[in-house]
Amino acid sequence: MTKVSGIGAVEAKRERFDESLRLRSGVELAGFELAYETYGTLNAAGSNAILVCHALSGHHHVAGHYADNPKNVGWWDNIVGPGRPLDTDRFFIVGLNNLGGCHGSTGPASVNPATGKPWGRDFPIVTVEDWIDAQARLADRLGIDQWAATIGGSLGGMQAMQWTIQYPERVRHALVIAAAPRLSAENIAFNEVARQAILSDPDYEAGRRPVRGLRLARMLGHITYLSDDQMADKFGRRLRHGEFRYGFDVEFEVESYLRYQGDKFAGWFDADTYLRMTKALDYFDPAAACGGDLAAALAQAKAKFFVASFSTDWRFSPARSREIVNALVKNRQDVAYAEIESQHGHDSFLMEDAHYHAVVAAYLKGVKT
Amino acid sequence: MTKVSGIGAVEAKRERFDESLRLRSGVELAGFELAYETYGTLNAAGSNAILVCHALSGHHHVAGHYADNPKNVGWWDNIVGPGRPLDTDRFFIVGLNNLGGCHGSTGPASVNPATGKPWGRDFPIVTVEDWIDAQARLADRLGIDQWAATIGGSLGGMQAMQWTIQYPERVRHALVIAAAPRLSAENIAFNEVARQAILSDPDYEAGRRPVRGLRLARMLGHITYLSDDQMADKFGRRLRHGEFRYGFDVEFEVESYLRYQGDKFAGWFDADTYLRMTKALDYFDPAAACGGDLAAALAQAKAKFFVASFSTDWRFSPARSREIVNALVKNRQDVAYAEIESQHGHDSFLMEDAHYHAVVAAYLKGVKT
């Protein structure tokens, strides 16, 4: 199957920001760069812009493909393009790689100006709030005073929501998909095992690429991205060789899948970025500043909300999305909620599902540009 | 809190079996030893014996304490003893360490007679069926033709059930607790990540103790043993230092708990045993021999069944226990089923819960000796 991007060839861009940025950790970052892409055209009023925020391992290449590499299609291409739910005929779409990322924005692989060497593990820990501050600078640079909408799935949905709290005047709609208002102890526990896999890898300790640790972290991640039902449908107890081999090579197909996903990821993703993305997830908790009262935290938002969850998502279950909805309802804020039947667990937000896409498209049709 | 064992001081015993045992893997084991303990008195007819089967990291020290180490109380002491549900005034209780274990029975740490050196990673993979065969030899040796009951939780419950299929004449009651008729793809996936943590640990590759891998495997295991609710109650998002430290040391209490559990386990458990226990779980699937028809597989059983599950167990959810119950009901076999409300997830089967223990006690009161 050849994927055809909706929008055609696109180009990655970079912006440098020289003013220093004070992070929540207390570290002062002396300027930074953001890699980003844009699709569609910003209107004269600058009022038709949508910010797409990425999840754990995402980046700025949201849609389209690169002219010199047609197979490199953006991670959310199925929802962005002419006539697609994030319609580039109406909207100016912005995707970026977050601070601390490993796709071109300032992060662990960047040179630390204080030492002239790559930051590596000394790169500061960044939070969702820090990302929003950095994204706000990009918005300034692009001439966007107010986003028509912020949108994202999972960790991306947390950013879409945080925008409404941190810069209430700068966002009219927030689309918060497959997200949660904060991680549960179990969510943190999974992140911690993934981090320990990397941190305890002797290669990491020795300053080398922790391929083993990254591989384990990704294998574990994949279990939480899929649903039990989906794994049952996709693999069940199917054997690679049709019989037991009584050894530790691949026997069940699900083992093969996990090893493949782990190996693929470990070959390219930056471990220091991975560690930081999971910490940003752990820390995210906008209600904390209001004594744990999510409604109080969201009360300052002026945006309208679209919240969506997926029936088989057990990483951030529908109940977690309903916490957000209930807080907004309590405040009599404007919120639309869709609980979508889907086989694909947490990954559903990335999938091309007609009902899901129709719901997003319908909501965005009502967003004025 | 000082734990007081119900039955007092007990002693571990060993039996050697010189006749070779052909394993399901095809390997012929030239004799083996089993470590075991017994509590109570076998009656003259040999008709009051109960076999307690252990789970992943369990062993033969089920109840009581050792005279020279009063703190070493058996892992299921709360349910075994005079007047307890597994009443040692009525029953003769047998607990053993399974073949391949690391608590005294023949396993990876034992000497391979063919080489004169410890088996280590060359120890064959053992299955639940192999364990039942070995347990049957122990029963022969102890003068037990027929168990009054076999009982166990989790992987132990699988053994309790497998007895009724493999030796239908030799068991009158099977108590199958917090178990499943086979692992799901997701269950296998978790086992596979744990195995890969061990197998890819450079210390394991180099023939040393894979402390890091065992630690990760156990941390991951603990997430699946607890329930999301229980983790929320026990840890929530509570911080170790009351504030974020923006580093990779322990920040959330749940991280501290997992690291502690991982470190403790990695200090003593045998990696080659751990690898084999997870494979025994993966392989277990009595229905497979009947084309996936569990009812057909159980039709040969002559035992009466007691099946119990726990509301918050997501490793082997109540739905998995109901698969067993439904198969037995389809066959019009005798089965009692209890779905017990509990906070403690999969670990509930080990907990002292008044309702749970009352249900087990009531069932066992009806078991003739």
Interface residues (C-beta under 8 A of the other chain):
Chain A: R24 S25 G26 V27 P124 I125 R182 L183 S184 A185 E186 I188 A189 F190 E192 V193 R195 Q196 A197 L199 S200 D201 P202 R212 R215 L216 M219 L220 H222 I223 L226 D228 M231 A232 K234 F235 G236 R237 F244 Y246 G247 F248 E251 F252 V254 E255 L258 R259 G262 L275 K279 D282 Y283 D285
Chain B: R24 S25 G26 V27 P124 I125 R182 L183 S184 A185 E186 I188 A189 F190 E192 V193 R195 Q196 A197 L199 S200 D201 P202 R212 R215 L216 M219 L220 H222 I223 L226 D228 M231 A232 K234 F235 G236 R237 F244 Y246 G247 F248 E251 F252 V254 E255 L258 R259 G262 L275 K279 D282 Y283 D285
